[in-house]
Structure formats: structure tokens, C-alpha cells
Amino acid sequence: MSEKRRTKRFQKKIEADYTSGGNSGKGFTKDISPGGTYIRSEEALIAGTLIDITLFLPNGKESRLKGVVRRSDRKNGHDEEGMGIEFLEMDEDFILFMEALSSFKKN
């Protein structure tokens, strides 16, 4: 299987709330990159769903992002339930967090 990701992923557990239409949920990131994240959640939304995400960053800030679900893992046959999300819009707090994380991980 070829790697489709364009940016480096970081294993980071961050609390996340998400909404899409009338659906909402909570979860934690499994990994994160400037291009997207995987959110472990009890209810994964279906692929193609637009999603609004709030990440509760380790520095105490809340980052608001928009994305689209690219992969949905339901418990049938998967070790975990969750969804792979591609970011469409990012706020400044998230960009600064990713820059700090990338800088820290290089050292």
C-alpha cells in the first residue's frame, strides 16, 4: 500500500469535540499532522462528511478546524472505531501548535 500522506504525522492524544449537521461527538486524536488527524470516537461519521472540530490543545487553547472525513472505521473488523480527517480550514492557534510540535520533534 502506498503512502498518500504529504505531511509528517505525530502521535499525539488531544481531546476533540466535533459536529456535523445535527450530529456531534467527542473523542481523542490518535495522530495529527498539518494536513489532518485520526480521531478515535465511539461514533465515526461516514466518509465524505464535512465536519467542524474543536481541539483542546495542551497549551490550554481551543483550536477550531473544518475538515472532511476521508476514512471511517467502524468496529466491525477494526481494532478501533474512529475516522481519518483531512483539514480544509485551520486557525492560527493550530498552525502555531503544529509549528511548535514540528520544531520540538526535530531536536
MARMI-272918 format. One line per 3 residues: for each residue x negated, y negated, z negated of C-alpha. Coordinates in nm, 2 decimals, always signed. Layout:
BEGIN
X/Y/Z; ...
// end
This chain:
BEGIN
+0.00/+0.00/+0.00; -0.15/-0.34/+0.10; -0.16/-0.62/-0.15
+0.08/-0.90/-0.05; -0.01/-1.15/-0.32; -0.20/-1.46/-0.23
-0.30/-1.57/-0.58; -0.46/-1.40/-0.88; -0.23/-1.26/-1.14
-0.28/-1.30/-1.51; -0.14/-1.05/-1.77; +0.05/-1.29/-2.00
+0.36/-1.23/-2.21; +0.56/-1.55/-2.21; +0.92/-1.59/-2.33
+1.16/-1.67/-2.04; +1.52/-1.76/-2.00; +1.68/-1.75/-1.66
+2.01/-1.84/-1.49; +2.16/-1.78/-1.15; +2.52/-1.88/-1.08
+2.72/-1.75/-1.38; +2.46/-1.50/-1.48; +2.20/-1.57/-1.75
+1.94/-1.36/-1.93; +1.63/-1.35/-2.14; +1.30/-1.17/-2.10
+0.92/-1.19/-2.11; +0.67/-1.22/-1.83; +0.45/-0.92/-1.77
+0.22/-1.11/-1.54; +0.21/-1.45/-1.39; +0.04/-1.64/-1.11
+0.08/-1.98/-0.94; +0.29/-1.81/-0.68; +0.53/-1.60/-0.91
+0.58/-1.38/-1.20; +0.73/-1.04/-1.31; +0.99/-1.08/-1.58
+1.08/-0.78/-1.79; +1.45/-0.81/-1.87; +1.74/-0.59/-1.97
+1.93/-0.70/-1.66; +1.74/-0.75/-1.34; +1.91/-0.96/-1.07
+1.92/-0.83/-0.72; +1.66/-0.92/-0.46; +1.73/-1.24/-0.27
+1.90/-1.41/-0.57; +1.80/-1.77/-0.63; +1.70/-1.82/-1.00
+1.63/-2.10/-1.24; +1.37/-2.01/-1.50; +1.26/-2.18/-1.83
+0.92/-2.06/-1.96; +0.84/-2.13/-2.32; +0.46/-2.19/-2.28
+0.21/-2.11/-2.55; +0.13/-2.48/-2.59; +0.49/-2.54/-2.71
+0.61/-2.70/-2.39; +0.91/-2.57/-2.18; +0.85/-2.54/-1.81
+1.14/-2.54/-1.56; +1.09/-2.35/-1.24; +1.30/-2.24/-0.94
+1.24/-1.92/-0.76; +1.38/-1.62/-0.57; +1.40/-1.26/-0.68
+1.18/-1.06/-0.44; +1.19/-0.73/-0.62; +1.44/-0.58/-0.86
+1.36/-0.28/-1.08; +1.65/-0.11/-1.24; +1.59/+0.17/-1.50
+1.69/+0.44/-1.26; +1.35/+0.58/-1.17; +1.14/+0.29/-1.30
+0.95/+0.27/-1.63; +1.08/-0.07/-1.70; +1.36/-0.30/-1.59
+1.27/-0.64/-1.45; +1.22/-0.85/-1.14; +0.94/-0.99/-0.93
+1.00/-1.36/-0.87; +0.84/-1.59/-0.61; +0.83/-1.95/-0.73
+0.99/-2.21/-0.50; +0.95/-2.51/-0.72; +0.72/-2.57/-1.02
+0.70/-2.86/-1.27; +0.38/-3.04/-1.38; +0.37/-2.85/-1.72
+0.35/-2.52/-1.53; +0.08/-2.64/-1.29; -0.13/-2.77/-1.58
-0.08/-2.44/-1.77; -0.19/-2.23/-1.47; -0.49/-2.46/-1.41
-0.60/-2.41/-1.78; -0.54/-2.04/-1.77; -0.74/-2.00/-1.44
-1.02/-2.21/-1.58; -1.03/-2.02/-1.91; -1.03/-1.68/-1.74
-1.32/-1.77/-1.51; -1.55/-1.83/-1.81
// end
